[in-house]
Amino acid sequence: MTDNESDDEEPAGTRPLPLLEKRPQTFDQSASAASYTPVLTPEEGGEHRRMWSVRRLPAAVVALLGLGAAGLLLYDVVAVRADRPAMAWRRTLGEQLAARPLDDVWVLLGAGVVALLGLWLLVLAATPGHRRVLAMRGGDDDVRAWLDAEAAALVLRDRAMEVPGVRSVRVRVRRAKVEARAVAHFRELDDVRADLDTALGDAVAALGLARAPRLRVRVDRPGKRG
C-alpha cells in the first residue's frame, strides 16, 4: 500500500451519512368529521335497563318540608283548641284566600308553583336517573354491572391518543352517543380520522356496553376552534 493510498483512506465510522430530504407537506383540509353506529351481534347485545336512583336529596328535601309544615300546622291547631289565638300567618292566609278571586295573579302564581313542584316530583318518580352510568352486558341474569361515563371517556381518550398524528383529544360519552374531537398536528386529516374511527370503534366494543352508542369523530387543525 502506498503513502497516497493511505492518506486517501478514512478511518472506519467517520464516513458522512447520506442526506435524506423530505418534501414539505401541505395540508389543505382544516377539519374532518364522520359518524357511524357500531353493530353488535345478538350474542353481544343485552338488557338496556338503567340503574334507578334512590333520589336521596329530593326525598330528604320533600320530607323535611312536609314534616315542618305538618308540625307547624299541628301546633297551631292544638293552640286554638287550647283557647289560644291562632298564629298571625294562618289568619292572614285565611283572609287572603277568602277575599281574593280565583283569577287573581298571586293565586294563579301560587297554583303554578305548586303544579310545577308536583310535576317535578312525578318526573323524578317516573325516571331512573343516573344518566352518567352506562349499563354493561352480563352473562348472568343475577349479575348486573354498570360503567361510569367519565371512566369510559378516560379509556377512550387514552386509546385515541395512541393514534399517530393526534395532538390532543376530548371525549364525551353519553348513553346513546360518543363524541370525540381531536387535534392533529401532522398527517392528513382523513387518515387520522379513519384511524380514530377504527381505534375508538374497537375501544367502544371492548367496553362491554349493553347498548352500542353512536360514534362521532371530528378532527381539526391546531388553532381552529370548533
C-alpha positions as CSV (number, residue, x, y, z in Angstrom):
1,M,0.0,0.0,0.0
2,T,1.5,3.4,-1.0
3,D,1.5,6.6,1.1
4,N,-1.0,8.3,-1.2
5,E,-3.5,5.4,-0.8
6,S,-3.2,5.5,2.9
7,D,-3.8,9.3,3.0
8,D,-7.0,8.9,1.0
9,E,-8.5,6.3,3.2
10,E,-10.7,7.4,6.1
11,P,-10.9,5.7,9.4
12,A,-13.9,3.4,9.9
13,G,-17.0,5.1,11.3
14,T,-16.1,8.6,10.1
15,R,-17.7,8.5,6.7
16,P,-20.5,11.0,6.3
17,L,-24.0,9.5,6.3
18,P,-26.3,10.0,3.2
19,L,-28.5,13.1,3.4
20,L,-32.2,12.4,3.3
21,E,-34.5,15.2,2.2
22,K,-38.3,15.1,3.0
23,R,-40.6,17.2,0.9
24,P,-42.7,19.6,3.0
25,Q,-46.3,18.5,3.2
26,T,-49.1,20.9,2.5
27,F,-52.4,20.4,4.3
28,D,-55.5,21.9,2.6
29,Q,-58.1,20.5,5.0
30,S,-59.0,22.2,8.2
31,A,-61.4,19.6,9.6
32,S,-62.6,16.1,9.0
33,A,-65.7,14.6,10.7
34,A,-67.8,11.4,10.4
35,S,-70.2,9.4,12.5
36,Y,-71.4,5.8,12.5
37,T,-73.1,3.3,14.7
38,P,-71.2,0.2,15.8
39,V,-73.1,-3.0,15.1
40,L,-73.5,-5.6,17.8
41,T,-74.4,-9.2,17.1
42,P,-77.4,-10.6,19.1
43,E,-75.0,-12.6,21.3
44,E,-73.3,-9.3,22.2
45,G,-76.5,-7.5,23.0
46,G,-78.1,-7.4,26.4
47,E,-80.5,-5.7,28.6
48,H,-80.7,-1.9,28.3
49,R,-82.2,-1.3,31.7
50,R,-80.7,1.6,33.6
51,M,-79.9,1.9,37.2
52,W,-82.6,3.6,39.2
53,S,-81.6,6.4,41.5
54,V,-82.8,6.4,45.1
55,R,-83.2,10.2,44.9
56,R,-81.9,10.8,48.4
57,L,-81.6,14.6,48.2
58,P,-85.1,15.3,46.7
59,A,-86.7,12.8,49.1
60,A,-85.0,14.4,52.0
61,V,-86.0,17.9,51.0
62,V,-89.6,16.9,50.5
63,A,-89.7,15.0,53.7
64,L,-88.2,17.9,55.7
65,L,-90.6,20.4,54.2
66,G,-93.6,18.2,54.7
67,L,-92.6,17.5,58.3
68,G,-92.0,21.1,59.1
69,A,-95.3,22.3,57.5
70,A,-97.3,19.5,59.3
71,G,-95.6,20.2,62.6
72,L,-96.3,23.9,62.4
73,L,-99.9,23.4,61.4
74,L,-100.5,20.8,64.2
75,Y,-99.0,23.2,66.8
76,D,-101.3,25.9,65.6
77,V,-104.4,23.7,65.7
78,V,-103.5,22.5,69.2
79,A,-103.1,26.1,70.3
80,V,-106.5,27.0,69.0
81,R,-108.1,24.0,70.8
82,A,-106.5,25.2,74.0
83,D,-108.3,28.6,73.6
84,R,-105.3,30.5,72.4
85,P,-105.4,32.7,69.3
86,A,-104.3,31.3,66.0
87,M,-101.0,32.3,64.5
88,A,-101.0,35.6,62.5
89,W,-99.8,33.9,59.3
90,R,-102.7,31.4,59.4
91,R,-105.3,34.2,60.0
92,T,-103.8,36.3,57.2
93,L,-103.6,33.4,54.8
94,G,-107.3,32.5,55.5
95,E,-108.4,36.1,55.0
96,Q,-106.5,36.4,51.7
97,L,-107.8,33.2,50.3
98,A,-111.4,34.2,51.3
99,A,-111.1,37.7,49.7
100,R,-109.0,37.0,46.6
101,P,-110.8,35.7,43.5
102,L,-109.5,32.6,41.7
103,D,-108.2,34.6,38.7
104,D,-106.0,36.8,40.9
105,V,-102.4,37.0,39.8
106,W,-101.0,35.8,43.2
107,V,-103.4,32.9,43.4
108,L,-102.5,31.8,39.8
109,L,-98.8,32.2,40.6
110,G,-99.0,30.1,43.7
111,A,-101.0,27.4,41.9
112,G,-98.4,27.4,39.1
113,V,-95.6,26.9,41.6
114,V,-97.3,24.0,43.3
115,A,-98.2,22.4,40.0
116,L,-94.5,22.7,38.8
117,L,-93.3,21.2,42.1
118,G,-95.8,18.3,41.7
119,L,-94.7,17.7,38.1
120,W,-91.0,17.7,39.1
121,L,-91.8,15.1,41.8
122,L,-93.7,13.0,39.2
123,V,-90.7,13.2,36.8
124,L,-88.3,12.1,39.5
125,A,-90.6,9.2,40.4
126,A,-91.0,8.0,36.8
127,T,-87.4,8.3,35.5
128,P,-84.5,6.2,36.6
129,G,-81.9,8.9,36.8
130,H,-78.1,8.1,36.9
131,R,-77.7,9.5,33.4
132,R,-73.9,9.2,33.8
133,V,-74.0,5.5,34.4
134,L,-73.9,3.1,31.4
135,A,-75.4,-0.4,31.5
136,M,-72.9,-3.2,30.7
137,R,-73.5,-6.6,29.2
138,G,-73.8,-9.5,31.6
139,G,-73.8,-13.2,31.1
140,D,-75.8,-13.9,34.3
141,D,-79.3,-12.6,35.0
142,D,-78.5,-12.2,38.7
143,V,-75.4,-10.1,38.0
144,R,-75.9,-6.5,36.7
145,A,-73.0,-4.2,36.0
146,W,-72.7,-0.5,35.1
147,L,-69.8,1.7,33.9
148,D,-69.3,5.3,34.8
149,A,-69.4,7.5,31.7
150,E,-66.4,9.6,32.9
151,A,-64.3,6.5,33.3
152,A,-65.3,5.3,29.9
153,A,-64.3,8.7,28.4
154,L,-60.9,8.4,30.0
155,V,-60.4,5.0,28.5
156,L,-61.4,6.2,25.0
157,R,-59.3,9.3,25.3
158,D,-56.2,7.3,26.2
159,R,-56.9,5.0,23.2
160,A,-57.3,7.9,20.9
161,M,-54.0,9.5,22.0
162,E,-52.2,6.3,20.7
163,V,-53.2,7.2,17.1
164,P,-50.3,8.7,15.2
165,G,-50.9,12.4,14.4
166,V,-53.2,13.1,17.3
167,R,-52.0,16.0,19.4
168,S,-55.0,16.3,21.8
169,V,-58.4,14.9,22.1
170,R,-61.6,15.5,24.1
171,V,-64.1,12.7,24.5
172,R,-67.7,12.9,25.8
173,V,-69.6,9.7,26.5
174,R,-73.4,9.6,26.8
175,R,-75.8,6.7,26.8
176,A,-76.6,6.9,23.1
177,K,-73.6,8.8,21.6
178,V,-69.8,9.1,21.9
179,E,-68.3,12.4,20.7
180,A,-64.6,12.7,20.1
181,R,-62.9,15.9,19.0
182,A,-59.2,15.6,18.2
183,V,-56.5,18.0,17.1
184,A,-54.0,16.6,14.6
185,H,-50.6,18.4,14.0
186,F,-49.4,16.2,11.2
187,R,-50.8,13.6,8.7
188,E,-53.8,14.1,6.5
189,L,-57.0,14.7,8.5
190,D,-58.9,12.0,6.7
191,D,-56.2,9.5,7.5
192,V,-56.2,10.5,11.2
193,R,-60.0,10.4,11.4
194,A,-60.1,6.9,9.7
195,D,-57.6,5.6,12.3
196,L,-59.6,7.2,15.1
197,D,-62.8,5.6,13.8
198,T,-61.1,2.2,13.9
199,A,-59.4,2.7,17.3
200,L,-62.4,4.2,19.0
201,G,-64.8,1.7,17.5
202,D,-62.7,-1.2,18.8
203,A,-62.4,0.5,22.2
204,V,-66.2,1.1,22.5
205,A,-66.8,-2.5,21.6
206,A,-64.3,-3.6,24.3
207,L,-66.1,-1.6,27.0
208,G,-68.8,-4.2,27.0
209,L,-71.8,-1.9,26.9
210,A,-75.3,-3.3,26.6
211,R,-76.3,-0.6,24.2
212,A,-73.8,0.3,21.4
213,P,-73.6,4.1,21.2
214,R,-73.2,6.1,18.0
215,L,-69.7,7.3,17.5
216,R,-69.0,10.8,16.1
217,V,-65.3,11.8,15.4
218,R,-64.1,15.2,14.4
219,V,-60.5,16.1,13.7
220,D,-59.3,19.7,13.4
221,R,-56.0,21.5,12.9
222,P,-54.3,23.3,15.8
223,G,-55.6,26.8,16.3
224,K,-59.1,26.1,14.8
225,R,-61.9,26.2,17.3
226,G,-64.8,24.0,16.7
